[in-house]
Amino acid sequence: MPASAAAAAAAAVARCRPATICCSRLLKKLFGVGVPLVRGRWFTLMPFPVPITIVVGKPIEVQKVPAPTDEEVAALHARYIEALKALYEEHRAACGHAEIDLVIR
């Protein structure tokens, strides 16, 4: 599990109330299947508010090519990935991810 997914799962568990966990276990015992109980803002499915940081980088210059070759697409993709990595490295500490490395597969 990626570090960000593990952190999100830990935060979701931390927000669960003991009553929610108790009800979920009771429903599992009654129905034999785990029923996820979600609770959001105002006891609805609306998620709790969390801060969101949006970072916009410099545009990548692209020339319109009617029928690009695979090499041209690969070169443009490589430029995009490099720009994305540079943007992440520039803003990672300010966004609270100084210890998390960017993994692109």
C-alpha positions in Angstrom: 0.0 0.0 0.0 1.5 3.4 -0.9 2.4 5.7 1.9 -0.4 8.2 1.0 -3.0 5.4 0.9 -1.8 4.1 4.3 -2.0 7.6 5.7 -5.5 8.1 4.3 -6.6 4.7 5.8 -5.1 5.6 9.2 -6.9 9.0 9.1 -10.2 7.3 8.3 -9.9 4.9 11.1 -8.9 7.7 13.5 -12.1 9.5 12.6 -14.3 6.5 13.3 -16.3 6.6 16.5 -16.5 3.5 18.7 -20.3 3.4 18.0 -19.7 3.3 14.3 -17.2 0.4 14.8 -19.6 -1.4 17.1 -22.5 -1.0 14.7 -20.4 -2.3 11.8 -19.4 -5.4 13.8 -23.0 -6.0 14.8 -24.1 -5.8 11.2 -21.3 -8.2 10.2 -22.4 -10.6 12.9 -26.1 -10.4 11.8 -25.6 -10.6 8.0 -22.3 -12.5 7.9 -20.8 -9.8 5.6 -18.9 -6.7 6.5 -21.0 -3.6 5.9 -18.9 -0.5 5.7 -20.5 2.4 7.6 -19.4 5.8 6.5 -20.1 9.0 8.3 -19.3 12.3 6.9 -20.0 15.9 7.7 -23.4 16.4 9.4 -23.9 12.6 9.5 -24.2 12.4 5.7 -21.9 11.0 3.0 -20.5 14.4 2.5 -16.8 14.2 3.3 -15.2 16.1 6.1 -13.4 19.3 4.9 -9.7 18.9 4.5 -7.2 21.4 3.1 -6.3 21.0 -0.5 -3.2 22.4 -2.1 -3.2 23.0 -5.8 0.1 23.6 -7.6 0.2 24.7 -11.3 3.4 24.4 -13.2 4.7 26.1 -16.4 3.0 25.0 -19.6 4.8 22.5 -21.8 5.2 23.7 -25.4 3.7 21.2 -27.8 3.6 21.4 -31.5 0.5 20.1 -33.2 1.3 17.0 -35.3 -1.5 15.4 -37.3 -0.1 11.9 -37.0 2.6 11.7 -34.3 4.9 8.8 -34.3 5.4 6.6 -31.2 8.8 8.2 -30.6 7.3 11.7 -30.6 4.7 10.7 -28.1 7.3 9.0 -25.9 9.5 12.1 -26.0 6.6 14.4 -25.1 5.6 12.0 -22.3 9.1 12.1 -21.0 9.1 15.9 -20.9 5.8 15.8 -19.1 7.1 13.4 -16.5 10.2 15.4 -15.9 8.2 18.6 -15.5 5.9 16.8 -13.0 8.8 15.5 -11.0 10.4 19.0 -10.9 7.1 20.5 -9.7 6.7 17.9 -7.0 10.3 18.4 -5.8 9.8 22.1 -5.7 6.6 22.1 -3.6 6.8 18.8 -1.6 7.9 20.3 1.7 5.3 23.1 1.5 2.6 20.6 1.0 3.6 18.4 3.9 5.2 15.6 1.9 8.9 16.3 2.5 9.6 12.6 3.5 7.5 11.0 0.7 9.1 10.3 -2.6 7.2 10.6 -5.9 6.6 7.2 -7.6 5.5 7.2 -11.2 4.8 3.8 -12.8 
